[in-house]
Amino acid sequence: MRIMLPLRRICSIKVGFLKCGIRGNRHAVAGHLIPWSFEDMERRLAAIVCADVAGYSRMMGSDEAGTHAAFKAHRAAIHPIILNHGGRVVKNTGDGFLLEFASIVGAAEAAIAMQTLMAERNRHLPADRAMQFRLGIHMGDVIADEDEVFGDDVNIAVRLESVASPGGFAISAKAYREASKHLTVPLTDAGNHRFKNIKDAIGVFTWTPEGAPALAPELREASALSQQYRTAIVGVLPFANLSDAQDEYFSDGLTEDLIHALSLQSFYRVLSRNSTFAFKGKNVGTRLIAREIDASYLIQGSVRRAGAKIRVTAELIAPETGEQLWTGRYDRDIGDLFAMQDEITTNLSAAIATEIVRAEASAPARLSTDVTAWDRFLKGLSHYYRQTKEDLAAAVELFREAIGLDPKLSIAHAYLATIQIQSIQFGWVKGTREMWAEAMSLAETSVRLDPRSSFAFSILTWAHALEGHHEAAMDAAKRAVALNPYDNGARGVLGICHFMIGEHREAIELFSMAAQRDNSDPRYQWAALNAFSHYLLRQYDATLSWAREQLYINPNHMQALAIRAAALAQLGRSDEASEAARVLMANYPTLNVDRHLRNFHWKRPEDIAHYREGLLKAGVPLGKLTLVQSDVKRAAES
């Protein structure tokens, strides 16, 4: 009898098959005994995609750090594509990944979309720096153990990847027959192949995108948040130009744009160009520069041009300790120079702004008996970032204390409104009319106190949208984007407006963009929102992928649990839907469909009806009477 091991117990999916000795109910791998039992496993039909990077070892040999950073950037860019087609990442490896999809059509369409995107990203790169994935696709019966999948059909996908062309994919004939009538691109019959440790020959079809490369503004006024509260001071040092002197204009322009973009945030102060450009070309340590200009954080970077390609690297450091808080690298085609510069600035400012807020929230408390509103706010922020029910309750009290000490502290009003809304959506508190009214009042107050804060207008948008004030929400969202075009949160919140009025494709585009650029900001729940949009488009596999993503972050997220149950029911997976409904009700025993939908003010009645139908199919109780009767019945039987 041969037993296949979970992929996570093998160092690399390329290692091959390991022999194992059976002793009772345990098996040995590399000298270690690992618990194992049939009860841990289930079988299911799945589509598997295996990927690796062609020439990865060569690229690592010439530029280890740069290759690793580029791989991570590409992987982040294609992640929304995986989720949008109903897939999930089973395993990341050093130079690739393993994906599982509910349908072979979703897997094939995702592969085409991924490779098309990668071809575009690689189009203007030098041949020796183009990073191209090879994908292997197969479908069949897999064994699931916790979050892993394994079995002969997984191994076939691994083998298929080895015969795929760089930038393309190889799909088994079995999988091709199932998916071919739904595909929009022609595939090539590559004949039968025999693979190591696979008994029968496998028919193979291949595809590579056409034209794939061969392997080888006007300043705005700063935020009105009082200077005394923006205690973090950020200095952007001139980006070093590593190319010809004639390219100096670009590195200086990028630095100035980044200073401007960061200054539109209301959380910290950004030093002017004159403060930091005085150090251009001087060999001075960052600690000395920070002390000279009194900066809490410094941003430094470089720009390198090679033909039609620009590479920008940047890092955020805490100069007193020398700690690197964040680093990023962006490779872009010059193309439209200003559009490219704007894209890099947007990505840089979004990533850096989030990391500065996170660093301030986690900074040690000051040793002082002088309690200020800002101290209370920062302490509340540290609890908020932990995202547990108890920490959010603690954050509420601290934000209230901050407002009590200074009623004009706009940002405290905005965060308190955020927590009020999220606590209701998570199912952690009952959504009373008083709570909704207070959330709206806090959002309106935040905007009134700081009318130049895009975050304040984003929260006002959210409050209006959830109350069904669709036009007011859209107006506030457009104002948020206008105030700070670099704020990804504002653009994502604009997606909420499209979602609420039933424009789900537009919403998915904005949610996916926000998730791709920054999915770590707890103020926004892009995965849950994407799950709902896909559900209302009847794309249930994608719904499950995004719901799973949200539940990784917050396993008790009420709306993610609910939409998962509804999607499973609509797919006809009755047993799984019932189990999902049971988990939902175990976490929120007083929930019923009528009460749940009471807070949903979607514009299209058919959207509400569709969601209601899915919940009822899954077995979520209709109303309070149904719930009471069920409780009585259970009590009588116990």
C-alpha positions in Angstrom: 0.0 0.0 0.0 1.4 3.4 -0.9 0.5 6.5 1.0 1.0 10.0 -0.5 2.2 12.7 1.9 0.8 16.3 2.2 2.8 18.8 0.1 3.5 20.9 3.2 5.5 18.0 4.6 7.8 18.0 1.7 10.5 20.8 1.4 9.6 21.5 -2.3 7.0 20.2 -4.6 9.8 19.5 -7.1 11.6 17.1 -4.7 9.5 14.2 -5.9 8.2 11.2 -3.9 9.5 10.2 -0.5 9.5 6.7 0.7 7.8 6.2 4.0 7.8 3.4 6.5 4.5 2.5 8.2 4.6 1.8 11.9 1.1 1.4 13.4 -0.8 4.6 12.7 2.3 6.8 12.1 4.6 7.3 9.2 8.3 8.4 9.0 9.6 11.2 6.8 13.3 12.1 6.8 13.8 10.4 10.2 10.8 12.0 11.9 7.5 10.4 13.0 4.5 12.4 11.9 0.9 11.6 13.3 -1.4 10.4 10.6 -4.9 9.0 10.3 -7.6 8.5 7.7 -9.9 10.6 9.8 -7.8 13.7 9.0 -8.5 13.5 5.3 -11.3 13.9 2.8 -11.5 13.4 -0.9 -12.9 15.9 -3.4 -12.8 16.8 -7.1 -10.7 19.8 -7.7 -8.7 21.7 -10.4 -5.0 22.1 -9.6 -2.6 24.7 -11.0 1.1 24.4 -10.3 3.5 27.3 -11.1 7.2 28.0 -11.0 9.5 30.7 -12.5 11.5 29.8 -15.5 15.2 30.4 -14.9 14.7 31.4 -11.3 18.1 29.9 -10.1 20.0 31.9 -12.7 18.2 35.1 -11.8 18.8 34.6 -8.1 22.5 34.0 -8.8 22.8 37.4 -10.5 20.5 39.4 -8.2 19.2 37.6 -5.2 17.4 40.4 -3.3 16.0 42.0 -6.5 14.7 38.7 -7.9 13.0 37.8 -4.6 11.4 41.3 -4.4 10.2 41.1 -8.0 8.7 37.6 -7.5 6.8 38.8 -4.4 5.5 41.8 -6.4 4.3 39.6 -9.3 2.7 37.2 -6.9 0.8 40.0 -5.2 -0.4 41.4 -8.6 -1.9 38.1 -9.7 -3.5 37.2 -6.3 -6.8 39.0 -7.0 -7.1 37.1 -10.3 -6.8 33.8 -8.4 -9.6 34.8 -6.0 -11.8 36.3 -8.7 -11.9 32.9 -10.4 -12.7 31.0 -7.3 -9.2 29.7 -6.5 -7.1 29.6 -3.4 -3.4 29.4 -2.7 -2.6 26.0 -1.2 1.1 26.5 -0.9 3.8 29.1 -1.7 7.2 27.8 -2.6 10.5 29.6 -3.0 9.9 30.1 -6.8 6.3 29.2 -7.3 2.9 28.2 -5.8 0.2 25.6 -5.8 -3.4 26.6 -6.4 -6.8 24.8 -6.0 -9.9 25.8 -7.9 -13.5 24.6 -7.6 -13.9 24.2 -11.4 -11.5 23.5 -14.2 -13.0 26.4 -16.2 -12.1 28.8 -13.4 -8.6 27.4 -13.2 -8.0 27.7 -17.0 -9.5 31.2 -17.2 -7.4 32.3 -14.2 -4.2 30.9 -15.9 -4.9 32.8 -19.1 -5.6 36.0 -17.1 -2.4 35.5 -15.0 -0.2 34.9 -17.9 -1.7 37.8 -19.9 -1.0 40.1 -17.0 2.6 38.7 -16.6 3.2 39.2 -20.3 2.2 42.9 -20.0 4.4 43.3 -16.9 7.4 41.7 -18.7 6.9 43.3 -22.1 9.4 46.1 -21.7 11.9 44.3 -19.4 15.3 43.3 -20.6 15.3 39.6 -21.6 17.5 38.6 -18.7 15.2 40.2 -16.1 11.8 39.0 -17.5 10.2 36.8 -14.9 7.9 34.2 -16.5 5.7 31.6 -14.8 5.2 28.2 -16.2 1.8 26.7 -15.2 0.6 23.1 -15.1 -3.1 22.5 -15.0 -5.0 19.2 -14.2 -8.2 18.1 -12.6 -9.1 15.1 -10.6 -9.7 13.5 -7.3 -7.5 15.0 -4.5 -7.1 14.2 -0.9 -7.5 17.1 1.5 -5.7 17.3 4.8 -6.4 20.5 6.7 -5.5 23.2 4.1 -3.3 21.0 2.0 -4.1 18.8 -1.0 -2.2 15.9 -2.4 -2.5 12.7 -4.5 -1.6 11.5 -8.0 -3.7 14.2 -9.7 -1.8 16.9 -7.8 1.5 15.3 -8.9 0.3 15.3 -12.5 -0.2 19.1 -12.4 3.4 19.4 -11.0 4.7 17.3 -13.9 2.7 19.3 -16.5 4.3 22.5 -15.3 7.7 21.2 -16.3 6.6 21.0 -20.0 4.9 24.3 -20.2 6.5 27.1 -22.2 7.8 30.1 -20.1 4.9 32.6 -20.0 2.3 29.9 -20.9 0.7 26.8 -19.5 0.3 23.1 -20.1 -3.1 21.5 -19.4 -3.9 17.8 -19.4 -6.1 16.5 -22.2 -8.7 15.4 -19.5 -8.9 18.9 -18.1 -8.9 20.4 -21.6 -11.9 18.4 -22.7 -13.9 19.8 -19.8 -12.8 23.4 -20.2 -12.3 23.8 -24.0 -15.8 24.9 -24.9 -15.6 27.8 -22.4 -12.1 29.1 -23.4 -11.6 32.1 -25.7 -8.0 31.3 -26.8 -6.8 28.5 -29.1 -4.6 25.8 -27.5 -2.0 23.5 -29.2 -2.1 19.7 -29.1 1.3 18.8 -27.8 0.7 15.0 -27.9 1.2 12.4 -25.2 3.9 12.7 -22.5 5.2 10.2 -20.0 6.2 11.6 -16.6 8.3 10.2 -13.8 6.2 8.2 -11.3 3.0 8.6 -13.4 1.9 5.2 -14.7 0.0 6.3 -17.8 0.9 8.7 -20.6 -0.8 12.1 -20.3 -2.2 14.0 -23.2 -1.0 17.6 -23.1 -2.3 20.8 -24.7 -0.3 24.1 -24.4 -0.9 27.8 -24.7 1.4 30.9 -24.6 0.0 34.5 -25.0 0.7 36.1 -28.3 3.6 38.5 -28.2 4.9 37.2 -24.9 8.6 38.2 -24.6 11.2 35.6 -25.0 12.9 34.2 -22.0 16.1 35.7 -21.5 -0.1 68.4 -10.1 -1.3 71.2 -8.4 -0.4 71.4 -4.7 -3.3 71.1 -2.2 -3.5 72.6 1.2 -2.4 70.3 4.0 -4.8 68.7 6.5 -6.5 70.8 9.1 -5.5 68.3 11.9 -3.8 70.4 14.6 0.0 70.3 14.3 0.4 69.4 17.9 -1.3 66.1 17.3 0.7 65.1 14.2 3.7 64.2 16.3 5.2 61.9 13.7 7.5 63.9 11.4 8.4 62.3 8.0 11.3 63.4 5.9 11.6 62.2 2.3 15.3 62.3 1.2 16.1 63.0 -2.5 15.9 59.7 -4.4 19.4 58.8 -5.7 19.7 58.8 -9.5 21.7 55.7 -10.5 21.5 56.4 -14.2 22.9 59.2 -16.4 22.8 62.8 -15.2 20.1 63.6 -17.8 17.7 61.4 -15.8 18.1 63.5 -12.6 14.8 65.3 -13.3 12.9 62.0 -12.9 14.4 61.1 -9.5 13.8 64.7 -8.2 10.3 64.8 -9.6 9.4 61.4 -8.0 10.7 62.7 -4.7 8.6 65.9 -4.9 5.5 63.9 -5.9 6.0 61.6 -3.0 6.4 64.5 -0.6 3.1 65.9 -1.9 1.2 62.6 -1.8 2.3 61.9 1.8 1.4 65.5 2.9 -2.2 64.8 1.9 -2.4 62.3 4.8 -3.7 63.8 8.1 -1.9 61.6 10.5 1.6 63.0 10.5 3.7 66.0 9.3 5.8 65.8 6.2 8.8 68.1 5.9 9.1 70.4 2.9 11.3 69.8 -0.1 13.7 72.5 1.2 14.3 70.6 4.4 15.5 67.4 2.8 17.0 68.5 -0.5 19.7 70.3 1.4 21.3 66.8 2.0 21.3 65.8 -1.7 24.6 64.4 -2.7 26.0 64.6 0.8 27.4 61.5 2.5 25.6 62.0 5.8 24.2 59.2 8.0 20.4 59.0 8.4 20.6 59.4 12.2 22.4 62.7 11.8 20.0 63.9 9.1 17.0 62.9 11.3 18.4 64.8 14.3 19.2 67.8 12.1 15.6 68.1 10.7 13.9 66.5 13.7 12.4 63.6 11.7 10.7 60.6 13.3 10.9 58.6 10.0 13.0 58.9 6.9 12.2 57.6 3.4 15.1 57.1 1.0 15.4 55.4 -2.3 16.9 55.2 -5.8 15.9 55.4 -9.4 17.6 53.4 -12.2 16.8 53.5 -15.9 17.7 50.8 -18.4 16.4 51.6 -21.9 12.6 51.8 -21.7 12.4 50.6 -18.2 12.6 52.4 -14.8 13.3 50.6 -11.5 12.5 52.4 -8.3 13.5 51.1 -4.8 12.4 52.7 -1.6 12.6 52.1 2.2 11.1 53.5 5.3 13.4 53.6 8.3 13.3 54.6 11.9 16.6 56.6 12.0 17.2 56.5 15.7 17.2 52.7 15.8 18.2 52.1 12.2 15.3 49.7 11.9 13.9 49.1 8.4 10.2 49.3 8.7 9.3 48.7 5.0 11.0 48.2 1.7 9.6 48.1 -1.8 10.7 47.9 -5.4 8.8 48.9 -8.6 9.8 48.0 -12.1 7.8 49.9 -14.7 7.8 50.6 -18.5 8.4 54.3 -19.1 5.6 54.6 -21.7 3.6 57.6 -20.6 6.2 59.0 -18.2 3.7 61.0 -16.1 1.2 58.2 -15.8 4.0 55.8 -14.8 5.4 58.3 -12.2 1.9 58.8 -10.8 1.4 55.0 -10.5 4.7 54.6 -8.6 3.9 57.6 -6.4 0.4 56.1 -5.6 1.9 52.7 -4.7 4.7 54.2 -2.6 2.5 56.6 -0.6 -0.2 53.9 0.0 2.3 51.4 1.4 4.4 54.0 3.4 1.3 55.8 4.9 -0.1 52.5 6.3 3.3 51.5 7.8 3.8 54.8 9.5 0.3 54.5 11.2 1.1 51.0 12.2 4.5 52.0 13.6 3.0 54.8 15.6 0.2 52.6 16.9 2.8 50.0 18.2 5.3 52.5 19.6 5.9 52.3 23.4 3.8 54.7 25.5 5.5 57.8 26.7 6.6 57.9 30.3 4.6 60.9 31.4 1.9 61.7 33.9 0.5 64.3 31.4 -2.3 62.4 29.7 -3.2 64.1 26.4 -5.9 63.4 23.8 -3.2 62.3 21.4 -1.8 59.8 23.9 -5.3 58.3 24.4 -5.8 58.2 20.7 -2.5 56.4 20.0 -3.2 53.9 22.7 -6.7 53.2 21.3 -5.1 52.8 17.8 -2.7 50.1 19.2 -5.8 48.1 20.4 -7.6 48.7 17.1 -4.9 47.1 15.1 -5.2 43.9 17.0 -8.7 43.4 15.6 -10.3 41.3 18.4 -13.6 41.9 20.0 -12.0 42.8 23.3 -9.4 45.1 21.7 -12.1 47.0 19.7 -14.1 47.5 22.9 -10.9 48.9 24.6 -10.2 51.1 21.6 -13.8 52.6 21.8 -13.2 53.6 25.4 -9.8 55.2 24.6 -11.1 57.1 21.6 -14.0 58.4 23.7 -11.4 59.6 26.3 -9.5 61.3 23.6 -12.6 63.1 22.3 -13.4 64.0 25.9 -10.0 65.6 26.4 -10.2 67.4 23.0 -13.6 67.4 21.2 -11.9 68.9 18.1 -9.7 65.8 17.5 -11.2 64.9 14.1 -9.3 61.7 13.6 -10.6 60.2 16.8 -14.2 60.8 15.7 -13.4 59.1 12.3 -11.9 56.0 14.0 -14.7 55.8 16.5 -17.2 55.8 13.7 -15.3 53.1 11.9 -15.4 50.9 15.0 -19.1 51.4 15.5 -19.8 50.3 11.9 -17.4 47.4 12.0 -18.6 46.1 15.3 -22.2 45.9 13.9 -21.0 44.2 10.7 -18.8 41.7 12.6 -21.9 40.8 14.7 -20.1 41.8 17.9 -22.8 44.4 18.9 -26.4 44.8 18.1 -27.0 47.3 15.4 -29.5 49.6 17.1 -30.8 52.8 15.5 -29.0 54.7 18.2 -25.7 53.2 17.2 -26.2 53.9 13.5 -27.2 57.5 14.4 -24.0 57.9 16.5 -21.8 56.5 13.7 -23.3 59.0 11.3 -22.9 61.9 13.7 -19.2 60.9 14.4 -18.5 60.8 10.6 -20.2 64.1 10.0 -18.3 65.7 12.9 -15.0 64.4 11.6 -15.6 66.0 8.2 -16.7 69.3 9.8 -13.5 69.4 12.0 -11.1 68.4 9.2 -12.7 69.2 5.8 -9.5 68.3 4.0 -9.2 64.7 5.3 -9.9 62.1 2.7 -10.2 59.5 5.5 -13.0 61.5 7.1 -14.9 61.7 3.9 -14.3 58.0 3.3 -16.0 57.2 6.6 -18.8 59.5 5.9 -19.2 57.7 2.5 -19.4 54.4 4.3 -22.0 55.6 6.8 -24.2 57.1 4.1 -23.9 54.0 1.9 -24.9 51.7 4.7 -27.9 53.9 5.6 -29.1 53.8 2.0 -28.3 57.4 1.2 -26.8 56.5 -2.2 -26.4 59.9 -3.7 -24.9 61.5 -0.6 -22.5 58.5 -0.4 -21.3 58.9 -4.0 -20.8 62.7 -3.4 -18.7 62.1 -0.3 -16.7 59.3 -2.0 -15.8 61.6 -5.0 -14.8 64.3 -2.5 -12.5 61.8 -0.7 -10.8 60.8 -4.0 -10.4 64.5 -5.1 -8.8 65.4 -1.7 -6.3 62.6 -2.0 -6.0 60.8 -5.4 -3.3 58.6 -3.8 -5.6 57.2 -1.1 -6.4 53.6 -2.1 -8.9 53.4 0.8 -10.9 56.3 -0.8 -11.0 54.6 -4.1 -12.1 51.3 -2.5 -14.8 53.2 -0.6 -16.0 54.6 -4.0 -16.4 50.9 -4.9 -18.9 50.5 -2.0 -21.1 53.2 -3.6 -21.1 51.2 -6.9 -21.8 48.0 -4.9 -24.8 49.5 -3.1 -26.5 50.7 -6.3 -25.9 47.3 -8.0 -22.9 48.2 -10.2 -21.0 45.1 -9.1 -18.4 44.9 -11.9 -17.3 48.4 -11.2 -17.2 47.6 -7.5 -15.1 44.5 -8.0 -12.5 46.5 -10.1 -12.1 49.1 -7.3 -12.1 46.5 -4.5 -9.6 44.3 -6.2 -7.3 47.3 -6.9 -7.5 48.3 -3.2 -6.8 44.8 -2.1 -3.9 44.4 -4.5 -2.2 47.6 -3.3 -2.9 47.3 0.4 -4.9 44.5 2.0 -3.5 45.0 5.5 -5.4 48.1 6.6 -8.0 47.0 9.1 -10.2 50.0 8.4 -11.4 48.3 5.2 -12.7 44.8 4.6 -12.0 44.4 0.8 -12.2 40.6 0.9 -15.7 40.5 2.4 -16.9 43.2 0.0 -15.5 41.3 -3.0 -17.3 38.2 -1.8 -20.6 40.0 -1.8 -20.1 41.6 -5.2 -19.2 38.2 -6.8 -22.2 36.6 -5.1 -24.6 39.1 -6.6 -23.1 38.4 -10.0 -23.7 34.7 -9.3 -20.0 34.0 -9.4 -20.1 31.7 -6.4 -16.7 30.1 -6.6 -15.1 33.5 -6.5 -17.4 34.4 -3.6 -16.0 31.4 -1.6 -12.4 32.4 -2.4 -12.9 36.0 -1.1 -14.9 34.8 1.9 -12.1 32.4 2.8 -9.6 35.2 2.5 -11.6 37.3 4.9 -12.0 34.5 7.4 -8.2 34.0 7.4 -8.0 37.5 8.8 -11.0 37.3 11.1 -12.4 33.7 11.5 -15.6 35.0 13.2 -16.4 37.6 10.6 -20.2 37.4 10.6 -20.8 38.7 7.0 -18.1 36.4 5.6 -19.6 33.4 7.4 -23.0 34.3 6.1 -22.1 34.9 2.4 -20.1 31.7 2.4 -23.2 29.7 3.6 -25.3 31.4 0.9 -22.8 30.8 -1.9 -22.5 27.1 -1.0 -26.3 26.8 -1.0 -26.5 28.4 -4.4 -23.9 26.0 -5.8 -26.1 23.1 -4.6 -23.5 21.9 -2.1 -26.2 21.3 0.5 -24.2 19.4 3.1 -21.4 22.1 3.1 -24.0 24.9 3.2 -25.7 23.3 6.2 -22.4 23.0 8.0 -21.5 26.6 7.1 -24.9 27.8 8.4 -24.3 25.8 11.6 -21.0 27.5 12.1 -22.6 30.9 11.5 -25.4 30.2 14.0 -22.9 28.8 16.6 -21.0 32.1 16.5 -24.2 34.2 16.4 -27.1 32.2 17.9 -29.6 35.0 17.8 -29.1 35.8 14.1 -31.9 35.2 11.7 -32.5 36.3 8.1 -35.0 39.0 8.8 -32.8 40.6 11.5 -29.7 40.2 9.3 -31.2 41.9 6.3 -32.7 44.8 8.3 -29.3 46.6 8.0 -28.9 46.0 4.3 -30.0 49.1 2.3 -29.1 47.9 -1.2 -30.8 49.8 -4.0 -31.9 46.8 -6.1 -34.6 44.7 -4.5 -33.5 41.7 -6.6 -30.0 41.8 -4.9 -31.6 41.6 -1.5 -33.9 38.8 -2.7 -31.0 36.9 -4.1 -29.0 37.0 -0.9 -32.1 36.2 1.1 -32.7 33.1 -1.0 -29.2 31.8 -0.5 -29.4 32.2 3.3 -32.7 30.4 3.5 -31.4 27.6 1.2 -28.4 27.2 3.6 -30.8 26.8 6.5 -30.4 30.1 8.3 -33.6 30.7 10.3 -36.1 33.1 8.7 -37.2 35.1 11.8 -37.3 35.1 15.5 -40.3 32.8 15.7 -38.5 30.1 13.7 -35.5 30.4 16.0 -37.5 30.1 19.2 -39.3 27.0 17.9 -36.0 25.4 17.0 -34.6 26.2 20.4 -37.8 24.6 22.1 -37.5 21.5 19.9 -33.8 21.1 20.8 -34.6 21.5 24.5 -37.4 18.9 24.3 -35.1 16.4 22.6 -32.2 16.9 25.0 
